Amino acid sequence: MTDIAERPQVTDAVAEVNAWLEENWDPDLTVAEWWERLGLSGWAAPGLPENAYGKGLNRNDSVAAQKAIADFGALSAPGGLGLMLAAPTIAAHGTQEQIDLYVRDIVTGQKAWCQLFSEPGAGSDLAGLQSRAVKDGDEWVVTGQKVWTSGGQVADLGMLIARTDPDVPKHQGITYFAIDMHQKGVEIRPLVEMTGHAMFNEVFMEEAVVRDDALIGGLNNGWAVANTTLMNERASLGSGGGHAAASAATPGTVVKDLAKRAGDFVSGGGKGKGKAKGGGAGGGGMFAAGYQLLVELAKGNGKINDASVRQDLMRLHTLNELGRFNSLRAKAAKAIGLPDVPGLPNISKLSMSEIVRQQRDVGLRIIGPYGTLHGYTGEAIAKNNEATGNPFAGMVTGMALFAQAPPIYGGTDQVQKNIIGERVLGLPKEANNDKTAAFKDLPKNA
Ligand SMILES: Cc1cc2nc3c(=O)[nH]c(=O)nc-3n(C[C@H](O)[C@H](O)[C@H](O)COP(=O)(O)OP(=O)(O)OC[C@H]3O[C@@H](n4cnc5c(N)ncnc54)[C@H](O)[C@@H]3O)c2cc1C
């Protein structure tokens, strides 16, 4: 075990990034110029290894360093699924050429990514996916449908998993590719959620083409590669996590933030210390802010005098604190070189689901009938605010509508419980033959 004194401490990473920012942050650079500087310095994704445009820092130091960029008042690293999922996956499984091709463009914000995993018949049972990739010379021809693709409409590239061998058991015939989203064979259709936003999409691939050198981690080894992506996803979710790398500007070529002034994405124009205008809410702070908002609203309209509302708020506070303690527990174990606490990421994700549900229920009780008003456009929101005289009521309704999502994405609550049951507690798995039978012989959508 490494002695704790030998390992870089959080304060070292924060001090180091602050010193670098003093020298390098310039609000008058374009977003592209700033992200190029930040990305090539290793501070955009300091948790990546040094050969993959990172600094090889552990997760705690890396999250602290990313948060320090926002605290300094500089524009944060390019957010999104490229930095969160594609970069660590390619760093772990890609060749150096692939790292230089893909990860460089991610850390410098040049390209945005989406995750093409889930299909209409393959979500929890992801290995049952049916999109096919067939070799044709030095290319692969991909046909199939993906769904729930977050950010697909603004992505340049996709992390695609597709079936390359239906004659072997389902986990063994999958391959991982980096697919170009801007091509004739890829059609993206946004899906409007009940929040009024269109965060995710259906993606139809009809003879879409992927070059052979865009195959990541070896033919038919896609399940192992996808698990690296999923592991990073789960580690980034949980109780309030996952936002250290969020940025107010959007990476990639579609949104066209790259040519804008970097300082315009941080409050005060980036001249002094300030916060990024959007994103950057790290750790459990996001949920704590939701709780504080509800307390203030309850004080404002007298609902705080209702004993059962106070009880519900206390329950929310307790859940937030438990989430915070769990992440401190995970950090403490890491800091002294202990292995991960078994099942803790799954428990954290379950606890996040519980928090958003509790937030939804108590929030709607506090704002009462105002909770039935929800604006889908800026104009409608302004009208609602005028009618209720309370601009925060709309935020509570928005949070309540979104509360359905976290218990589903990154693996549903039931799937998290299955993992804890089977892999942590050692309970028997449901009997089936999907580890031995060829994929083509398994029942589909059963
Ligand atoms: C906001 C949001 C963003 C998303 N973004 C992406 C993205 O960018 N890319 C992507 O690829 N996917 C994305 N997803 C998809 C997400 O990963 C899937 O929705 C999720 O894995 C569940 O799959 P499903 O929707 O097919 O549900 P199903 O797997 O059909 O599950 C339906 C229900 O059955 C339960 N169930 C299923 N199997 C079991 C079992 N074995 N034991 C007990 N219960 C079970 C589930 O818990 C659920 O309640 C996103 C989802 C959401 C909500």
The ligand as an SDF file (V2000), in Angstrom:
LIG
                    3D

 53 58  0  0  0  0  0  0  0  0999 V2000
  -32.4430   11.0790  -19.1040 C   0  0  0  0  0  0  0  0  0  0  0  0
  -31.8870    9.8440  -19.7440 C   0  0  0  0  0  0  0  0  0  0  0  0
  -30.7450    9.9210  -20.5140 C   0  0  0  0  0  0  0  0  0  0  0  0
  -30.2170    8.7720  -21.1200 C   0  0  0  0  0  0  0  0  0  0  0  0
  -29.1140    8.9060  -21.9260 N   0  0  0  0  0  0  0  0  0  0  0  0
  -28.6380    7.8210  -22.5920 C   0  0  0  0  0  0  0  0  0  0  0  0
  -27.5650    7.9600  -23.5370 C   0  0  0  0  0  0  0  0  0  0  0  0
  -27.0370    9.0560  -23.7550 O   0  0  0  0  0  0  0  0  0  0  0  0
  -27.1490    6.8730  -24.2210 N   0  0  0  0  0  0  0  0  0  0  0  0
  -27.7050    5.6520  -24.0180 C   0  0  0  0  0  0  0  0  0  0  0  0
  -27.2360    4.7090  -24.6540 O   0  0  0  0  0  0  0  0  0  0  0  0
  -28.7240    5.4710  -23.1450 N   0  0  0  0  0  0  0  0  0  0  0  0
  -29.2120    6.5380  -22.4360 C   0  0  0  0  0  0  0  0  0  0  0  0
  -30.2770    6.3920  -21.5570 N   0  0  0  0  0  0  0  0  0  0  0  0
  -30.9260    5.0880  -21.4920 C   0  0  0  0  0  0  0  0  0  0  0  0
  -30.8280    4.3560  -20.1800 C   0  0  0  0  0  0  0  0  0  0  0  0
  -29.5320    3.8420  -19.9790 O   0  0  0  0  0  0  0  0  0  0  0  0
  -31.8960    3.2790  -20.2220 C   0  0  0  0  0  0  0  0  0  0  0  0
  -33.1460    3.9230  -20.2500 O   0  0  0  0  0  0  0  0  0  0  0  0
  -31.8400    2.3630  -19.0250 C   0  0  0  0  0  0  0  0  0  0  0  0
  -30.7010    1.5620  -19.0610 O   0  0  0  0  0  0  0  0  0  0  0  0
  -33.0890    1.4660  -18.9270 C   0  0  0  0  0  0  0  0  0  0  0  0
  -33.3350    0.7990  -20.1220 O   0  0  0  0  0  0  0  0  0  0  0  0
  -34.7830    0.8130  -20.8050 P   0  0  0  0  0  0  0  0  0  0  0  0
  -35.2520    2.2150  -20.8580 O   0  0  0  0  0  0  0  0  0  0  0  0
  -34.6890    0.0360  -22.0670 O   0  0  0  0  0  0  0  0  0  0  0  0
  -35.7250    0.0510  -19.7650 O   0  0  0  0  0  0  0  0  0  0  0  0
  -35.8970   -1.5120  -19.6230 P   0  0  0  0  0  0  0  0  0  0  0  0
  -34.5580   -2.1520  -19.5630 O   0  0  0  0  0  0  0  0  0  0  0  0
  -36.8550   -1.9910  -20.6400 O   0  0  0  0  0  0  0  0  0  0  0  0
  -36.5620   -1.5980  -18.1870 O   0  0  0  0  0  0  0  0  0  0  0  0
  -37.9610   -1.3650  -17.9580 C   0  0  0  0  0  0  0  0  0  0  0  0
  -38.2270   -1.6160  -16.4730 C   0  0  0  0  0  0  0  0  0  0  0  0
  -37.9340   -2.9910  -16.1530 O   0  0  0  0  0  0  0  0  0  0  0  0
  -36.9870   -3.0680  -15.0890 C   0  0  0  0  0  0  0  0  0  0  0  0
  -36.0630   -4.1920  -15.3300 N   0  0  0  0  0  0  0  0  0  0  0  0
  -35.4330   -4.4810  -16.4880 C   0  0  0  0  0  0  0  0  0  0  0  0
  -34.6460   -5.5860  -16.3230 N   0  0  0  0  0  0  0  0  0  0  0  0
  -34.7770   -5.9430  -15.0310 C   0  0  0  0  0  0  0  0  0  0  0  0
  -34.2340   -7.0150  -14.2400 C   0  0  0  0  0  0  0  0  0  0  0  0
  -33.3760   -7.8970  -14.7820 N   0  0  0  0  0  0  0  0  0  0  0  0
  -34.5810   -7.0960  -12.9430 N   0  0  0  0  0  0  0  0  0  0  0  0
  -35.4640   -6.1950  -12.3910 C   0  0  0  0  0  0  0  0  0  0  0  0
  -36.0250   -5.1870  -13.0890 N   0  0  0  0  0  0  0  0  0  0  0  0
  -35.6940   -5.0650  -14.3840 C   0  0  0  0  0  0  0  0  0  0  0  0
  -36.2310   -1.7390  -15.1390 C   0  0  0  0  0  0  0  0  0  0  0  0
  -35.6670   -1.4240  -13.8830 O   0  0  0  0  0  0  0  0  0  0  0  0
  -37.3300   -0.7630  -15.5540 C   0  0  0  0  0  0  0  0  0  0  0  0
  -38.0810   -0.3720  -14.4250 O   0  0  0  0  0  0  0  0  0  0  0  0
  -30.8300    7.5200  -20.9310 C   0  0  0  0  0  0  0  0  0  0  0  0
  -31.9840    7.4300  -20.1330 C   0  0  0  0  0  0  0  0  0  0  0  0
  -32.5070    8.5710  -19.5530 C   0  0  0  0  0  0  0  0  0  0  0  0
  -33.7580    8.4410  -18.7080 C   0  0  0  0  0  0  0  0  0  0  0  0
  1  2  1  0
  2  3  1  0
  2 52  2  0
  3  4  2  0
  4  5  1  0
  4 50  1  0
  5  6  2  0
  6  7  1  0
  6 13  1  0
  7  8  2  0
  7  9  1  0
  9 10  1  0
 10 11  2  0
 10 12  1  0
 12 13  2  0
 13 14  1  0
 14 15  1  0
 14 50  1  0
 15 16  1  0
 16 17  1  0
 16 18  1  0
 18 19  1  0
 18 20  1  0
 20 21  1  0
 20 22  1  0
 22 23  1  0
 23 24  1  0
 24 25  2  0
 24 26  1  0
 24 27  1  0
 27 28  1  0
 28 29  2  0
 28 30  1  0
 28 31  1  0
 31 32  1  0
 32 33  1  0
 33 34  1  0
 33 48  1  0
 34 35  1  0
 35 36  1  0
 35 46  1  0
 36 37  1  0
 36 45  1  0
 37 38  2  0
 38 39  1  0
 39 40  1  0
 39 45  2  0
 40 41  1  0
 40 42  2  0
 42 43  1  0
 43 44  2  0
 44 45  1  0
 46 47  1  0
 46 48  1  0
 48 49  1  0
 50 51  2  0
 51 52  1  0
 52 53  1  0
M  END
$$$$
